[in-house]
Amino acid sequence: MIDKKLLALLGENKKYVFYTVALMIVGLFANIAITASICYAIFLLSQYASYNTLTIFIAPACFACVAIIIRYITSRLVGDTKDALGRHVKKDLRQRIYDKIINLGVRATDGMSMAGLTQLSLEGVEQLDLYYSTYIPQFFYAMIAPIILFFITVWMDWRVAAVLLACVPLIPMSIIAVSKYAKKIFAKYWGKYTSMGDSFLDSVQGLRELKIFQADQRQHEKMNETSEEFRKITMKVLVMQLASTTIMDMVAYGGAGIGIAIAVSGVVSRGLSPFTALFLILIAVDFFLPLRAFGSAFHVAMNGASAGNKILSLLGQPDPIWGDAEVSDTTLSIQNISFSYDGNRDVLKDVSMDFPPTGMSAIVGESGSGKSTIVNLLLGAYYPQSGSILVGTQPLETYTRQSYYQHLAVVSYNSYIFNETVRENFMLAKRDVTEEEIMHALELVNLKDFILENGGIDKEISEDATNISGGQKQRLALAISLVADKDIYIFDEATSNIDIDSEAIIMHNIKELSKNKSVIIISHRLENVVPADSIYFIKDGKVCEHGTHKQLLENQGGYAKLYQTQKELEQGYTEVQA
C-alpha cells in the first residue's frame, strides 16, 4: 500500500511523518484517558451513597480535563505538522522538477506536452502533497493504534480484545481487494485529465486557424467528447470511493458490534465488571476508526500515486552527461558518429565532419536526412551511440555545460523571444550591452528602421512575439545572438521566413562573421550556402558529398542535382511573379 519509490521522494521531510504519527499516538492515549475517566466517574457515581461527598469526582474530573487539553493540543499540532509536511513537500518537489528541467536543458522531457508538464508541476504536486500529508501518516497510525488498544484491553477481557483485533485486518483486506481496480481507474483518470488539458491548450493556441478553416465547431465537439470521457472516468472514481466506503463501514461497525456483544455477554455470563464492559464498549470503535480514516484517504493516495509516478518518470530521466573541464579550443569535429532515437533505426550512420574555429561550414540535405539531429548532438542534448563529438581534442561530455555554452550560440527558425522589451531581450545575451551595440546588431539584420519607427529599443515584445512578424522575430533573434559575441554560431534555418532582400543582407553579415568565428549553417535553400568554405551533403543519415560549392557542382552528384532543381524552381517562380 506504500510505494517505496514515492516514499523516497520525501527525503529529509520523513521526519514530519514521524512527528505526525507520534502526535496522533499521544492523542490516542489522551482519548483512552478521557474514556477511562468517564467510566471511573460512572463507577464512583454508583458508589455515591457510600461516600456521600462530591469530592470523589475531583480526581477523575481533573484527569479528564488534562486529557482533553492534551487531546486538543495534539489535534492542533497534528494539523500544523501535516501542513508543514505538505508545504515542504510541495516546495521540494517543485524545486526538484524545476532543477530537472534545467538539467535536461535543450533535451525534450520524455515527449511530455507543455500542458502536461504544467499540470504535473502544479496539480500533480498538489495531489502528491495529499498523499504524503494525509495518507502516509494515517497508514502508519492505523497499523499501530489497534495494537496499542489490544495490549490495553487484553488485560480486561482477552476475548473482546482478540475479536476486535481479528476484525481489524478485514478493512485493509477490503482495500486490497479494490486496489488493483482502483489503480487502473486512477491511471486512466490522470491520463484523461492531462489529455483534456492538452486539448484545451491546443484549441486556445490554434483559435485563429480554427476560425479561418471554420473548424471551430468540430474542435468544440472534440473537446466535448474529451470532457465527457473525463466526466465518465470521474464518475467511476466516485462510484469506487462510495463502494469502498460502504464496505469499510460495514466491517468497522460490524466488528465493533461483535466486540460490544461479547463484552455484554461477559457481564451476563462471565462476571465481567459492568464498568470494565462499558470501557470496552466505548473503546471498541477506536480499533476501527484509524483504519476507517485510512481507507477514506485511499482514493487520495491512488490519485497522488498516479501523479507521483508521472513525476518519478520525469525525475528518472538521465541527465545529459557533462564533465568538469573548461573549453579552451573551439575547434569542433564529429568523428564516425551513429545515432538512433529509439535504438532501432539509425538516424545518423558513421558521420564525420570538421568545423574549424573560423570559417563557414554548411550542412544541407533533404528533409529527414538528419540535419536537425546533428544540431541536437552539437548542443549536447543527446549523445551518439558510437563515435564522438570533439571540442578541441577532448570529447564534448568532458566539458562543463556552462563552459561550452559560453562559446556557443544557436539561431533557429523557432528561437524564442521573451515577453520583455527589445533592450531586455538583448540584455539576456549580454547583461552590459550598450544602446550602440543593440543598434549596430539591428542594422546588421536590417531591422533597425522598423524598431526605431515602432517604439525604439524599449518597445515591449508581446508573448510569443505576436506583435511582430515571423521574419522580424527571426531577425531579432539573430541580432541578439550577434551581440552575445560567441565563438561558435549555429544557424538552423535561421532565414526561412525572411524576405529576399533582408536574407541577402543577413547572409552577407554571416559570411563576414565567419572571418573571425566558427559558423555552421543548416539550410534547405542551397543558395544560402554557396559562399560556405565547406559543405556537407547528407542523405539518409550519411555524408554523401563534401567540398566547396564549386567542387560539388563539378562532381554532378546529389548536391548538384538538388541545387539545379531549386534554381529552376526559383527562376520559374520569379518569372510567374513578373
Disulfide bonds with the S-S distance in Angstrom:
none
